[in-house]
Amino acid sequence: MIRRFAGLELDLPRRTVAPDDARGQSVTDIEKLTRIVGEPGPLVANKEMFEMDGYFLQYLSLYPFLCISSADAEGYQDVSPRGDPPGFVKALDNRTVLIPDRKGDRRVDTMKNILENPKVGLILFVPGIEEVVRINGSAKITEDLALLAQCGVNGVVPPLGIVVELDSIFFHCAKAIKRSKLWDPGTPIHRTEFPPFGQIVRDQRMPNADVAETEEKIQQEYKDRMY
């Protein structure tokens, strides 16, 4: 199936229903999964911890970026990025963290999900450190300005935050970062190799929009609504 997108002709396969004989190739139980993958080694079998120690707290003070996963009452998933100056997530105690909610697109997908299903997952990144930290826990939304005051940037205190009580926390090995060469200085591509967001918005959702005007509005939004 040939589709034209953003000036490119893409040969995309049609979506089809898998034939019955293909279902035998699916892994549907833990026993089969373990037989294929094997048992975890002693370094990772018991890596989950249930509160933060000094290593986690130091990592928390360094990282500028995380992704938070959430799901609504029916289990539909969402993953949202969060980024700020290093140390933007605050440790309230050794089992609780506070994530400030900055100005965004006002969809608040994560917070809507939390109101229906408090279970969340976090993955934290520090540029240059290949191990990442993963957190699983239960979240709630806070508007406690006394609590949120410690998250102010440029004199602006966020009106809302997400408080996560840890169920588990652990370091995840560096294989994914090493394979992707994520922190390799030669990895980033030049922005000219990918269309500007204004063009993407026009082609996906606003066919009558002017690309230059849309891109200008987007860049102005980035300047005016960071905090």
N, C-alpha and C positions, 0 to 999 in steps of 0.2 A: 504494500500500500504506500503510494508516494504522497507525502504531505509537504506543503510549502510552509515554512515558518521562518520569519525574520529574514526573508530573502534567500533561504536555503531550502533545497529539496532533500527531504529525509525519507529514506526507504524504511518504513516502520512495519514490523509484523503485526498482523491483525490479532486481536485478542481472541483466543479460542478456549473452549471448555476441554480440559484434559481428558483424553480417552480413558476408559475403565482400566486398561492394562497398564497405564502409567501410574495409577494410584498405588500399585504394589511397590513403587520406588520411594514412597513417602515414609518418613520416620515418624511413627505415631506413639511410641512408648519409650520410657526412660531406659529400659533394659537394652533395647536395640541401639539407642543413642550412645549409651555407655560402651557397648560392644564395639562400635565404630570408632569412637573418640578415645576411649580408655579412661582410666581412673586419674583424678588429679594427683599431682605429686605433693610431697610433704610441705613444700614451700608455700603452696596456695590452698591446700585442703582446709585449713583453719584460719584463713587470712582475715576474716571478718572480726572487727572489734566493735565494742558497744558503747564506747565513749572516746573522746579525743584525748590523745596524749600530746607531748611536746612537739613531736614530729608533725602531727596533723595541724596543730595550732600554728607552727611556723609556716607550713604550706599555705594555710588559710591567710596568713599575712602577706603572701607573695603573689597569689594568683589574681589576674584581672578579668578572667572569663570563665563562665560556666554555662552548661545547658541543663535545664530542668524539664523532666518528663512528668506528665500528669495524664489522667484519664477521667472521663466523665462517668456518670452512674452506669452507663451501658458498656463501658470499657473502651470507648473510642479514644485513641491516643493522641497526644500532642507533645512536641518537644520545642522548647523556647530558649533562645540564647539570652544571657545576661552579661553585661560587661561594664566595667568601671575602673577607676584607679585601683592598683593592688591593695588588697585588704578591705575591699568594699563590703564583703560579707562579715558580719560581726559574730563572734562567739559570745553568747549570753552566759553559757556555762559549758561544762565539758560534754554536754549531750544536746545542746540547742544552739542553732544559728539563726541569724536574722538577715534576710535578703531584701534590700531596699527595692521598691518598685519605681523606676524612673518614668519620665514621659515617653510614651510610645504611640501606637496607632489607635489606642483606646479599645481594641478588641478584647483585651484582658482574658484571653483564652485560658491561660493557666489558672487565674484566680476563679474563673467560673467553674473550672473543673474541680478545684479544691473545695468549693462550696458543696459539690456533689459527692466527691471522693477525695479524702484527704491524703491518700498515699501518693508519694512522689519519689522520684529518683533524681540525683544530681551527678554530674561529672564535671570535675574541676581541672582546668589547664593552667600551667605556668610555662610561658614561652622559655625554651631552653632546657627545661626539665622534662625528660621523656616519660617518666612515670606520671600517671594521673591519679586523682583521688575520686572514689565513688562513694556516694552517700545514699542510703535508702531510709525513708522516714515518713512521718505524718506531719502535714502542714496545716497552718491556719493563717488567716489574714488579720493583720493588726493595723489599727489606726492610732495607736498610742504614741502621741507626739513626743512624749518624754523619752520613750524608747527609740523612736525614729530620729531624734535629734543627733544621735551619734553617727548617723549616716548622711549628714548634710554634706553637700559639695558646692563650692562657690556661694556659700550662704543660703543655699536652697535645701530645705528639708523635705524629703518625699512624703506625700500624704498617706501612703500605704506601704506596708511591707509584708513579706511572707516569713513566718516563723516556722522553722522545721525542727521537730524533735527527732533525733536520730534513732533508728532501729539498728542500723549497722553502718560502719564506715571502714574503708580499706583502700590500700594502695593497689592500683592495677598495673601490671607489668608494662614495659616499654615497647613491646613488639609492634603494636598498631602504629605508634608514632614513628618508630624506626622504619617500618615498611613504607609508610606514606612520606617519609622525609619531611614531616610537617615543619620542623624547626630548622631545616637546612636552608641557609641563606639563598641558595639557588632555586628553591621551590616556588616562591611566589611568581605568578605570571604578571605581565604588565597589563594594566587595566584596558589598554587599547585592544587586547586580544579577546575581550568580551564586551557585548553591547552595553551601553549605559542603561541605567535602570529606567530612565524616562522612555526609552525605546521599548523596553520589555513591557512596561505598563501599557503603552499604546497598543502593541501587538497582541497582548493577552486580553486587555479589558476595555480599552478606550480607543477604538479605531479612528475616531475623529480628532484625537488630541494632537497638538503640535509637540513633537519630541523635544525641541529645544526649550520651549516654555515649561513643559512638564519636568524636564531635568532641572531647570533653574529653580522651580518650586521645591523639588525634592532636596536639592542642595541647601536651599534657604531654610527648609525645615530642619535639616541636620544642624545648622548653625544656631537657630533660634529655640529649638525645643530639646536640647540635650538634658537640661536639668530644670 
